[in-house]
């Protein structure tokens, strides 16, 4: 039997805990089933989760400056040419964002919490969450994407976001960053995120909206004239197909779709909805139907997971 380093053993134990079905640990090396320890209850949200003064977003609001916004936008141009630079900066900002939201909701830190990242890709976020004291696990459907950056894949599981290979009520925070626009049925994935999150835990779903400036990813801004047309233009100009293909790995998702799902789902309660990359003084954009589809660019939905007995079938597709 091959010896395993202590740090690697911790990762393996964590993964086995998340993947083992209750009462049947024999399926994964006979690891004993354990329950994620409870944490303090989340404070009650304000009446309107679209109001920027929600206590959940208080810490982030202080950090959401124009300087931060410009820095993040400046890194977007390196997504394809220098992904380590782009995703490294995004990882650090995301870990801080999740810390701010959790602290605003509970008054505690991420130390010792289990964070599941749905669509974690090659693992750029792992170190940022480890530095914050969290136990980070990612789920990624594409094996080649998992190893694209040559990073250590410990703590990564191959699986689909619409059928997460994770036990119900087993993580403290379930995160998805810029993934929903790449999923054909994003609200099935969102319901799965609520399923695996323990009652009282947080689900943070952030996605890029189609009609915003970055909706077409590398094919933008021409995507506003049609996804297929933008893909053909990209191939003609660059001599290669875009990584994100309209109708295959990129779909036209809107703010209204996510807000409708969050209002309708019986599996969780919407605590906050705000533009991810905007400075605090521009958060009002999310409250204006129609205009927000163009101006918000990336929407963050923060939900508190309900107990399993309070959950219904949920909403799977946006109407």
NUVEX-675664 format. One record per residue: residue in three letters; x, y, z of N, C-alpha, C in turn. Coordinates in steps of 0.1 Angstrom, whole numbers, plus 5000, padded with zeros to 4 digits. Layout:
AlaXYZXYZXYZ
...
//
This chain:
Unk500949885000500050005000500950125000
Unk500550224992501350344991501150445003
Unk502250495009502050585020501550715015
Unk500750785024500250915020500751025030
Unk501151135025501551245033500351295042
Unk500651345054499551395063498551495056
Unk499151585049498251685042497351625032
Unk497951535024497151465014496051375020
Unk496451315032495451225039494251315044
Unk494551435048493451525052492451545040
Unk493051575029492251595017491351475014
Unk492051355014491351225011490151205021
Unk490451225034489451205044488251295042
Unk488551425038487551525036486651485024
Unk487251435013486551395001485651275004
Unk486251175011485451055014484251095023
Unk484451185032483251225040482151285032
Unk482551375022481551435014480851345004
Unk481651245000481051154989480451024995
Unk480750985008480150865013478650885016
Unk477750795012476350805016476150775030
Unk475250835037474950815051474750665054
Unk475450615065475150475069475850375060
Unk476550415050477150315041478550365037
Unk479550365047480850415045481650315037
Unk481250195035482050085029482250115014
Unk481450205008481650224994482950304991
Unk483450375001484750444998485750415009
Unk486450305008487450265017487050255031
Unk485850225034485350205048485650325057
Unk485550445052485750565060484450595068
Unk484650615081483450635089482650765085
Unk481350755085480550875082480550975094
Unk480651095090480751205100479751315096
Unk479351395106478451505103479151635104
Unk478951725094479551865095479051935107
Unk479951985116479552045128478652175126
Unk477652195134476752315132477552445135
Unk477052545130477652685132476452775136
Unk476852895140475752985145474753015134
Unk473653045138472553075129472853205121
Unk472353215109472453335101471453435105
Unk471853555106470853665109469753675099
Unk468653725104467553745095467853855084
Unk467453835071467753935061466754045062
Unk467054155056466054265055464954225046
Unk463854305045462754265037463054255023
Unk463854345017464254335003465654295001
Unk465954174996467354134994468054214983
Unk467354294976468054374965468554514971
Unk468154534984468654664990470154644994
Unk471054734989472454724991472854725006
Unk471954785015472354795029472154675037
Unk471954555031471754435038472954405047
Unk472754355059473954315068474754215061
Unk474254125053475054025046476154085037
Unk475854205031476754265022477454385028
Unk477354405041477954525047479454535046
Unk480154415048481554415047482054435033
Unk481354365024481754375010481454515005
Unk480354585009480054715005481154815008
Unk481854795019482954885023484154865014
Unk484254745009485454705000485154724986
Unk483954744982483554754968483754894963
Unk485054924960485455064956485555064941
Unk485655184935485955194921487355134917
Unk488255154926489655104924489554954922
Unk488854884931488754734930488054704917
Unk487054764913486354734901487254754888
Unk487954864888488854884876489954784876
Unk490454734887491554634888491054504882
Unk489854464886489254334882488954344867
Unk488354454862488054464848489354464840
Unk490454524845491754524837492254384836
Unk491954294845492454154844491654074834
Unk490454114831489654034822490354004809
Unk491154094804491754074791492753964790
Unk493153914802494153814803493553674805
Unk492253664804491553534807492153424797
Unk492353454785492753354775494353354774
Unk494953474774496353484772497253444784
Unk496753484796497453464808496453424819
Unk495953304819494853264828495353264843
Unk496653234845497053234859496953374865
Unk497253474857497053614862495653644864
Unk494753614855493353654856492753574867
Unk492853444867492153364877492853374891
Unk494153404892494753424905494153544912
Unk493953654904493353774910491953754914
Unk491253684905489853654907489653564919
Unk490553464921490553374933490653454946
Unk491653544946491853614959490553704962
Unk490053764951488853854954487653764958
Unk487553654952486353564955486453514969
Unk487653474974487753424987487453534997
Unk487853654994487553765003486053795002
Unk485453784991483953814989483153714998
Unk483553584997482853485004483053505019
Unk484253545023484553575037483653685042
Unk483553795034482753905038481253865039
Unk480753785030479353745030479053665042
Unk479953565045479753475056479853555069
Unk480853645070480953725083479753815084
Unk479253875073478053955074476853875078
Unk476753755075475653665078475653605091
Unk476853575096476953495109477853565119
Unk478653655115479553715125480853635128
Unk481053525120482153435122483053435109
Unk484153375110485153365099484953235091
Unk485753215081485653095073486552985079
Unk487153005090488152905096487452775099
Unk487852665093487352535095486152505087
Unk485552595079484352565072484652485059
Unk483752405054483852335042483252415031
Unk484052455020483552535009483552444997
Unk482452424990482352344978482252444966
Unk483152434957483252514945482752434933
Unk481552474928480952394916481552464903
Unk482252374896482852424884484252494887
Unk484952424896486252484901487352484891
Unk487152424879488252424869489552374873
Unk490652434870491952374873492452404887
Unk491652464895491952474909492652604914
Unk492452714906493052834910492552894923
Unk491352854927490752914940491252834952
Unk491852724951492252634962493052714972
Unk494152764968495152834977494452954984
Unk493653024977493053144982492153114994
Unk491353004992490452965003491252895015
Unk492352825011493152765022493752875030
Unk494152985024494753095031493753155041
Unk492453145037491353195046490953105057
Unk491552985057491252885067490152785064
Unk489652795052488552705048489052575042
Unk488252465043488552335037487852345023
Unk488652355013488152374999488052244991
Unk486952224985486652114976486052164963
Unk486452114952485852164939485352044931
Unk484252074924483651974914483752034900
Unk484351954891484551994878484251884868
Unk483351904858483051794849484051754838
Unk484951854835485851834824487251794830
Unk487751674827488951624832490151704827
Unk490051744814491151824808491251964815
Unk490052014818490052144825490652144839
Unk490452024846490952014859492452014859
Unk493151974849494551964848495152064839
Unk494352164834494852254824495952344829
Unk495952374842496952474847498152394853
Unk498152264853499152184859499252204874
Unk498152234881498152254895497852124902
Unk498052124915497752004923496251984924
Unk495751874920494351854919493751794932
Unk494451784943493951734955492751824959
Unk491751754964490551824968489551854956
Unk489851794945489051804933488351674930
Unk487051684926486251574922485651594909
Unk485751494900485051504887483651474888
Unk482751564883481351544884480651664878
Unk479351644875478451744869477851834879
Unk477751964876477052054885475552024886
Unk474951964876473551934877473251804883
Unk474251734888474051604895475251594904
Unk475451674914476651684922476851554929
Unk478051494929478451364935478751394950
Unk477851464957478151504971476851484979
Unk477051444991475951415000475151545003
Unk473851525006473051635009473451685023
Unk473251815025473451885038474951865043
Unk475951865034477251825039478251935038
Unk477952055032478952165032478352285038
Unk479252375043478852495049478452605039
Unk479352615028479152715018479352645004
Unk478352664995478452614981478552734972
Unk479652734964479952854956480052814941
Unk479552894933479752884918480053014912
Unk481253024906481753154901481953144886
Unk481053224879481153234864481053094858
Unk480053014862479852884857478452874851
Unk477452934857476052914853475852944838
Unk476553044832476353074818476952964809
Unk477652874815478252764807477352634808
Unk476252634815475452524818474152534811
Unk473752424804472452434797471252454806
Unk471252394818470152404827470752454841
Unk471052584841471752644853470952634866
Unk469552634865468752634877468652494883
Unk468852394875469052254880470352254889
Unk471352314884472652324892472452404904
Unk471652504904471452594915470752514926
Unk469752434922468952354932469952244938
Unk470852194930471752094935472652164946
Unk473052284943473952354953473152374966
Unk471952404966471152414978471052274985
Unk470852174977470752034983471951994991
Unk473152024986474351974993474752075005
Unk474152185006474452285016473652255029
Unk474252255040473552225053472552335056
Unk471452305063470552405067471252525074
Unk470952645069471652765075472852795068
Unk473452715059474652745052474252835040
Unk475352885034475152975023475452915009
Unk474652955000474852934985475153064979
Unk476253074972476653194965476853164950
Unk475953214942475953184928476153314920
Unk477353314913477753434906477853394891
Unk477253474882477253434868477253564859
Unk477853544847477953654837476753654829
Unk476153774827474853784820475153814805
Unk474253754797474453754782474553894776
Unk473653984780473554114774474554214779
Unk475354174789476354254794477654254785
Unk478554344788479754354779480654234778
Unk480554144789481354024789480553894787
Unk479253914782478453794781478953694770
Unk479553744760480053654750481453604752
Unk482053644764483453604768484353644757
Unk485153564751486153604741485553654728
Unk484253614725483653664713482953794714
Unk482953854726482353984728483154094722
Unk482554214720481054244722480154204711
Unk480654124701479854094690478753994693
Unk478753934704477753834708476353904708
Unk476254034710474954104711474254094697
Unk475054064686474454054673474053904670
Unk474353814680474053674678475253594682
Unk474953484690476053404695476853324684
Unk476053274674476653194663477453294654
Unk476953404651477653504643478953554650
Unk478853574663480053614670481153504669
Unk480653374670481653264670482353254656
Unk481553274646482053274632483053384630
Unk482753504635483653614634484953584641
Unk484853534653486053504661486953404653
Unk486353294648487153194640487853264628
Unk487053354621487653414610488853504613
Unk488653584624489753674628490953604634
Unk490653504643491753444650492253304644
Unk491553254634491953134628491753004637
Unk490853024647490552904656489152934662
Unk488552824666487252834672487352894686
Unk486352964691486453014705486352894714
Unk486852914726486752814736485352794741
Unk484652904742483252904746482352914734
Unk481652804731480852794719479352814723
Unk478752914716477352944718476452824716
Unk475552794725474652684724475352544728
Unk476652544730477352424734477852434748
Unk478652544750479352564763479152714768
Unk478252784761477952914765476452944761
Unk475652994771474253014769473753154774
Unk472753204768472253334771471453344783
Unk472053374794471453374808471253524812
Unk470153544819469753684822469653704837
Unk469653824842469453854856468053814861
Unk467153834852465753804855465553654858
Unk466253574850466153424852466653394867
Unk467753444871468253404884467353464895
Unk466953584894466053644904464753574905
Unk464253524894462953454894463153314901
Unk464253254897464453124904464653144919
Unk465453244923465753264937464453294945
Unk463553364938462253394945461353274946
Unk461453184936460553074935460952944943
Unk462252924945462752804950462252784965
Unk461952664968461552634982462652574990
Unk463852564984465052504990465952604997
Unk465652734995466452835002465752975002
Unk466453065008465853205010466853305004
Unk466453384995467353484990467653595000
Unk468953605003469453705013469953835006
Unk470553824994471153944988471253914973
Unk471154014965471454014951472154144947
Unk473354134941474054254938475054234927
Unk475554344920476454334909477854294915
Unk478454194910479754144916480954244915
Unk481054304903482254384900482054534901
Unk480854574905480554724905480954784919
Unk481354914918481554984931480154994939
Unk480255014951479055014960478055114955
Unk478455224950477555334946476755294934
Unk477155194927476455154914475555024916
Unk475454984929474654854931473154874928
Unk472754994927471355024924470854964911
Unk471854944902471554894888470754764889
Unk470954674899470354544899468854564902
Unk468354674907466954694910466154744898
Unk466754764887466054824875465854714864
Unk464654664863464454554852464854614839
Unk465354524830465754564817467154634817
Unk467254744824468554814824469654724831
Unk469254644841470254564848470854454838
Unk470054414828470654314819471854364812
Unk471854494809472954554802474054604812
Unk473654654823474554734832475254644843
Unk474554544847475154464859476354384855
Unk476354324844477454234839477454104846
Unk477654104859477753974867476953994879
Unk475953894881475053904892475453804903
Unk475453844915475653754926474353724934
Unk473953604935472853564943473353494956
Unk472853544967473253484980472053424987
Unk472053294989470853224995471253155008
Unk470353145017470453055029469652925026
Unk470352815028469752685025468752655036
Unk467652595032466552545042466852405046
Unk466252365057466252225061465552135050
Unk466052015049465451925039463951905040
Unk463451915052461951895054461252015048
Unk461852125047461252245042461352265027
Unk462052175021462352185006461352114998
Unk460952174987460152114977460952064966
Unk460252054954461052014942461852124937
Unk461452244940462252364935462052394921
Unk462552504916462452544902463652494895
Unk463452434883464652374876464952454864
Unk464052524858464252604846463652734847
Unk464352834842463752974842462652974832
Unk461553044836460453054827460753164817
//
